[in-house]
Amino acid sequence: MKKVNLNVVAVILAVLAIFGLAKGQVVIFLGFLFLSGMILGADRMMKLEEDENAVKSIKKTNLKLAVVGVIFGLLSNTGIDAVDLLSSFAFGTCFGLIGVNMIFERSKK
Protein backbone atom coordinates (compact mmCIF):
# COMPACT_ATOMS: atom_id res chain seq x y z
CA MET A 1 0.00 0.00 0.00
CA LYS A 2 1.28 3.43 -0.89
CA LYS A 3 2.20 5.66 2.03
CA VAL A 4 -0.02 8.73 2.22
CA ASN A 5 1.47 12.10 3.12
CA LEU A 6 -0.38 13.04 6.29
CA ASN A 7 0.25 16.75 5.75
CA VAL A 8 -1.78 16.59 2.54
CA VAL A 9 -4.60 14.81 4.37
CA ALA A 10 -4.53 17.46 7.11
CA VAL A 11 -4.75 20.29 4.57
CA ILE A 12 -7.64 18.57 2.77
CA LEU A 13 -9.48 18.22 6.10
CA ALA A 14 -8.84 21.90 6.86
CA VAL A 15 -10.29 22.86 3.46
CA LEU A 16 -13.33 20.65 4.14
CA ALA A 17 -13.69 22.40 7.49
CA ILE A 18 -13.76 25.78 5.76
CA PHE A 19 -16.46 24.55 3.37
CA GLY A 20 -18.41 23.22 6.35
CA LEU A 21 -18.24 26.62 7.99
CA ALA A 22 -19.31 28.31 4.76
CA LYS A 23 -22.39 26.06 4.73
CA GLY A 24 -23.15 26.90 8.36
CA GLN A 25 -22.20 23.50 9.78
CA VAL A 26 -20.22 24.49 12.86
CA VAL A 27 -19.95 20.95 14.22
CA ILE A 28 -18.48 19.68 10.96
CA PHE A 29 -16.12 22.67 10.91
CA LEU A 30 -14.84 22.01 14.43
CA GLY A 31 -14.60 18.26 13.84
CA PHE A 32 -12.53 18.59 10.68
CA LEU A 33 -10.25 21.18 12.28
CA PHE A 34 -9.77 18.92 15.29
CA LEU A 35 -8.93 15.96 13.04
CA SER A 36 -6.61 18.10 10.94
CA GLY A 37 -4.67 19.25 14.00
CA MET A 38 -4.44 15.69 15.33
CA ILE A 39 -3.09 14.42 12.01
CA LEU A 40 -0.45 17.16 11.90
CA GLY A 41 0.64 16.22 15.42
CA ALA A 42 0.77 12.51 14.56
CA ASP A 43 2.79 13.22 11.43
CA ARG A 44 5.26 15.29 13.44
CA MET A 45 5.63 12.56 16.05
CA MET A 46 6.28 9.92 13.38
CA LYS A 47 8.93 12.12 11.77
CA LEU A 48 10.59 12.65 15.14
CA GLU A 49 10.67 8.92 15.82
CA GLU A 50 12.26 8.21 12.41
CA ASP A 51 14.98 10.86 12.81
CA GLU A 52 18.01 9.79 14.84
CA ASN A 53 19.15 13.37 15.47
CA ALA A 54 15.68 14.65 16.35
CA VAL A 55 16.47 15.55 19.96
CA LYS A 56 19.29 17.85 18.84
CA SER A 57 17.08 19.78 16.38
CA ILE A 58 14.03 20.14 18.64
CA LYS A 59 15.12 23.43 20.25
CA LYS A 60 15.69 25.06 16.87
CA THR A 61 12.38 23.74 15.55
CA ASN A 62 10.53 24.94 18.65
CA LEU A 63 11.97 28.42 18.22
CA LYS A 64 10.86 28.53 14.58
CA LEU A 65 7.38 27.27 15.48
CA ALA A 66 7.11 29.84 18.28
CA VAL A 67 8.02 32.73 15.96
CA VAL A 68 5.59 31.56 13.29
CA GLY A 69 2.93 30.97 15.95
CA VAL A 70 3.30 34.49 17.32
CA ILE A 71 3.01 35.91 13.79
CA PHE A 72 -0.19 33.93 13.24
CA GLY A 73 -1.41 35.03 16.67
CA LEU A 74 -0.97 38.66 15.67
CA LEU A 75 -2.70 38.02 12.34
CA SER A 76 -5.64 36.49 14.18
CA ASN A 77 -6.49 39.94 15.52
CA THR A 78 -6.97 41.65 12.16
CA GLY A 79 -10.77 41.72 12.27
CA ILE A 80 -11.15 39.97 8.91
CA ASP A 81 -13.22 36.85 9.60
CA ALA A 82 -11.48 34.37 7.29
CA VAL A 83 -7.99 35.59 8.17
CA ASP A 84 -8.83 35.53 11.89
CA LEU A 85 -10.12 31.99 11.68
CA LEU A 86 -7.27 30.52 9.68
CA SER A 87 -4.65 32.40 11.67
CA SER A 88 -6.12 31.18 14.95
CA PHE A 89 -5.99 27.60 13.69
CA ALA A 90 -2.38 28.01 12.53
CA PHE A 91 -1.49 29.65 15.87
CA GLY A 92 -2.90 26.72 17.81
CA THR A 93 -1.28 24.20 15.50
CA CYS A 94 2.17 25.78 15.88
CA PHE A 95 2.01 25.70 19.66
CA GLY A 96 0.49 22.22 19.57
CA LEU A 97 3.48 21.01 17.56
CA ILE A 98 5.77 22.55 20.17
CA GLY A 99 3.91 20.45 22.71
CA VAL A 100 4.44 17.34 20.59
CA ASN A 101 8.15 18.14 20.41
CA MET A 102 8.34 18.54 24.18
CA ILE A 103 6.52 15.24 24.78
CA PHE A 104 8.93 13.48 22.43
CA GLU A 105 11.94 15.10 24.07
CA ARG A 106 10.85 14.02 27.57
CA SER A 107 10.11 10.48 26.41
CA LYS A 108 13.67 10.10 25.10
CA LYS A 109 15.35 11.13 28.37
C-alpha positions as CSV (number, residue, x, y, z in Angstrom):
1,M,0.0,0.0,0.0
2,K,1.3,3.4,-0.9
3,K,2.2,5.7,2.0
4,V,0.0,8.7,2.2
5,N,1.5,12.1,3.1
6,L,-0.4,13.0,6.3
7,N,0.3,16.8,5.8
8,V,-1.8,16.6,2.5
9,V,-4.6,14.8,4.4
10,A,-4.5,17.5,7.1
11,V,-4.7,20.3,4.6
12,I,-7.6,18.6,2.8
13,L,-9.5,18.2,6.1
14,A,-8.8,21.9,6.9
15,V,-10.3,22.9,3.5
16,L,-13.3,20.7,4.1
17,A,-13.7,22.4,7.5
18,I,-13.8,25.8,5.8
19,F,-16.5,24.5,3.4
20,G,-18.4,23.2,6.4
21,L,-18.2,26.6,8.0
22,A,-19.3,28.3,4.8
23,K,-22.4,26.1,4.7
24,G,-23.2,26.9,8.4
25,Q,-22.2,23.5,9.8
26,V,-20.2,24.5,12.9
27,V,-20.0,21.0,14.2
28,I,-18.5,19.7,11.0
29,F,-16.1,22.7,10.9
30,L,-14.8,22.0,14.4
31,G,-14.6,18.3,13.8
32,F,-12.5,18.6,10.7
33,L,-10.2,21.2,12.3
34,F,-9.8,18.9,15.3
35,L,-8.9,16.0,13.0
36,S,-6.6,18.1,10.9
37,G,-4.7,19.2,14.0
38,M,-4.4,15.7,15.3
39,I,-3.1,14.4,12.0
40,L,-0.5,17.2,11.9
41,G,0.6,16.2,15.4
42,A,0.8,12.5,14.6
43,D,2.8,13.2,11.4
44,R,5.3,15.3,13.4
45,M,5.6,12.6,16.0
46,M,6.3,9.9,13.4
47,K,8.9,12.1,11.8
48,L,10.6,12.7,15.1
49,E,10.7,8.9,15.8
50,E,12.3,8.2,12.4
51,D,15.0,10.9,12.8
52,E,18.0,9.8,14.8
53,N,19.2,13.4,15.5
54,A,15.7,14.7,16.4
55,V,16.5,15.5,20.0
56,K,19.3,17.9,18.8
57,S,17.1,19.8,16.4
58,I,14.0,20.1,18.6
59,K,15.1,23.4,20.2
60,K,15.7,25.1,16.9
61,T,12.4,23.7,15.5
62,N,10.5,24.9,18.7
63,L,12.0,28.4,18.2
64,K,10.9,28.5,14.6
65,L,7.4,27.3,15.5
66,A,7.1,29.8,18.3
67,V,8.0,32.7,16.0
68,V,5.6,31.6,13.3
69,G,2.9,31.0,16.0
70,V,3.3,34.5,17.3
71,I,3.0,35.9,13.8
72,F,-0.2,33.9,13.2
73,G,-1.4,35.0,16.7
74,L,-1.0,38.7,15.7
75,L,-2.7,38.0,12.3
76,S,-5.6,36.5,14.2
77,N,-6.5,39.9,15.5
78,T,-7.0,41.6,12.2
79,G,-10.8,41.7,12.3
80,I,-11.2,40.0,8.9
81,D,-13.2,36.9,9.6
82,A,-11.5,34.4,7.3
83,V,-8.0,35.6,8.2
84,D,-8.8,35.5,11.9
85,L,-10.1,32.0,11.7
86,L,-7.3,30.5,9.7
87,S,-4.6,32.4,11.7
88,S,-6.1,31.2,14.9
89,F,-6.0,27.6,13.7
90,A,-2.4,28.0,12.5
91,F,-1.5,29.7,15.9
92,G,-2.9,26.7,17.8
93,T,-1.3,24.2,15.5
94,C,2.2,25.8,15.9
95,F,2.0,25.7,19.7
96,G,0.5,22.2,19.6
97,L,3.5,21.0,17.6
98,I,5.8,22.6,20.2
99,G,3.9,20.5,22.7
100,V,4.4,17.3,20.6
101,N,8.2,18.1,20.4
102,M,8.3,18.5,24.2
103,I,6.5,15.2,24.8
104,F,8.9,13.5,22.4
105,E,11.9,15.1,24.1
106,R,10.9,14.0,27.6
107,S,10.1,10.5,26.4
108,K,13.7,10.1,25.1
109,K,15.4,11.1,28.4
